[in-house]
C-alpha cells in the first residue's frame, strides 16, 4: 500500500487532475456542470483553486497520486468574503456560466455546517482506476491520525454509495437535505473525536 504525505504546491496540477477524475460523475458536479465535456474541462481548474484555498488546512495525497484529501481546520470551514473577492476572476474562469448553480450548492452547504470547532473534510477523492484498493480509506484515516481526530470531523456527500464508506470510518449521518432549485440531495456526516 502506498504511503500518504502532505501535498505541496508542486502537487497542485496532479491533485486537481486526480480530483477531476474522481468527481466526474459526482451528482453535485453533474448538476453544476450538466454538460460532460464542459465538466471535464472545468473541474481541473476548480479543484486547483480549491487546492489553493485549503492550503491553511491539511492537504494529503498518496505517494502514487491515486487519492487526495483537502481538509479545513477548526474555524476555517467557511470561505471569507475577502477570499471570494480575491478569487473572483479565477472562479469565473473555472465556473463560467455555472456560477449561479455553484453558488446555490455552496450556500446550501454553508447552511448545513455544524457550529463549534470541528475539522471539515472538504474534499476526498480517489482516481476511479484505483478504487477498491483501500487508498481512499487510508488517506482519510491519515488525516484523522494527523490531528483531525481530536475534534469532531464534518463532511457532506452527494453520493449515496459513499455513506457506507464513511460510516466504516466512524462517521454518522446527521442530516439529509436537498439543494434548492432542483439541486442534488446531500447527506451531512459527523465523526466524534476518538
N, C-alpha and C positions, 0 to 999 in steps of 0.2 A: 504494500500500500504506500502510495506517495505521502510525503510529509506535507505539512501545512506551514506556510510562512506569511509574514506581513507583506502585503502588496505595496510597492513603492511607485513613484512616478514612472519608472521605466516599464511597469506592468499595465499602464493605463490602456493602451490600444488593445493589448491581448485580453485584458479583463472585459473591456467594453464589447469586443467581438464575441467572447465566450457567453456573456450575459445576453447579448442579442440573439444568439442561437438558442439559449435556454428559454427565453421568453417569446420566441417567435410565434407560438400558438397559445400564449397566456390569454385568458379571457379579457383581462383589463387592457392589455396592449392591443389585442384584436379589436376592442371597442374604440380605443383611442385612434388607432390606425386601421380602419376597416380594409383598406387595400393591401394585400400581402406584399406586393412589390414595394410600395411606399414604406410599409412597416420594416421590411428588410433593409431599406436604405437609411431610415431614420433611427432605428433602435441603437446601432453602434454609437451614433452621435449623442443620443440621450443618455446611454449608460456611461459614456466618457464624462459627461457633465456630472452625473450622479457620483461617479468615482471621485471627481474633484471635490464635490460638495461634502462628501463623507470623510474627507481627509482628517478632520479633527476627531473622528471616532476610531473605528478599527476596520481596516481593510485586509482581508485574508484571501490567499489563493493557494491552491495545491501546487506542489513543485512542478507537476506536469502541465499546469494550466487548465485542468479539466473542470474545476469547480471554484467558485468565489463567493465571498460574503462581504457585504458592506453594512457596518454597524454604526449607529449613532449613540453616543454616550449619554449619561444622565443629563437632562436639561437640553439636549441637542436634537430632539426628535422633530421639532418644527423648523422650517426654513424661515429665516428672518426676512423682513421687507428689504433691508439693505442687500442681503444676498440675492434676493429675487431681482432687484434693480440691476445689480452688477451682472447678473446672468441673463438679462433680457434679450440681448442680441444672440448669444449662443443658444438660448432656449428657442428663439424664433427659428434659427437655422435647424435645430433638432426637431421641432414640433410642427412648424409651418401652420397650415390651416387647422391642424388638430389641437391647437392651443385651447380652445373652449372646452373640448372633451377632456383634455389633460387636466385643466383646472377644476373641472367638475369632479373628477376622480380624486385629485389632490385635496380638495376641500372636504369631500366625504371622508377620506382617510383621516384628516385632521380632526373632524368632528367625533371620531370614534377612538381617539387616543386616550389611554388611561391618564389619570392625574398622578402626581407624585414623582418620585425618582425611579427611573427604570432605564434599562438598555433597550434600544429599538433595533431589532434585526430588520433593517431597511430592505435589503436585497439579498437573496440567496439563490444561486443558480448552479446547475451542473449541465455541462455540454450533453445534449441528447445522445451523442455517440458514446459517452462514458457513464451513462446512467446504469444503475443496477450493480455497481461495484463498491458501494458503500462510501463513495467520496463525498456525497452531499452530507451524510450523517457525520462523517469525520470532520468536515470543515465547520459545521455548526457546533459540534462538541468542542472543537479547538477554540472557538470564540467564547463558549461558555467557560471553558477552563482558564482562559486568559483574563478573567475578571468579570465577565458579564454575569456569572452565576451568583455573585454576591448581592445582586439586586434582582427584582423581577425583570423578566425579559418579555417584551411585547413584539408581536408581528401580526400582519394581516396577510391573507392569501385569497386570491380569487379563483384558485384551482382546488376543487373539492377533493381530488385524489391526493392532495398534499396533507390533508387532515391527519390521516393515519401516520404518515411520516413524522410530522411534528409531535403528535401525541406520543409516539415511541421515544421521543427525546424529552418528554416531561411537560409538554405544553398542553393546555386545556382550552377548549373553545369557550369564549366568554360572551360572544355575540355573533349574530348573523344579520347582515344588512345588505341593502342594495344601493348602488349609486343612483342618484336621481336621474330623471330623463331617459329611462330605459337602459341605464348602465348596468354593468355586471354585478353579480352577487359576491360579497366578500364574507370571510369569517375572521373575526378577531380572536387571537390566541394569546395566552399569558402563561408564562412559566415562573413559578415561585422560586426564590433562591434555595440553594442546597442547604 
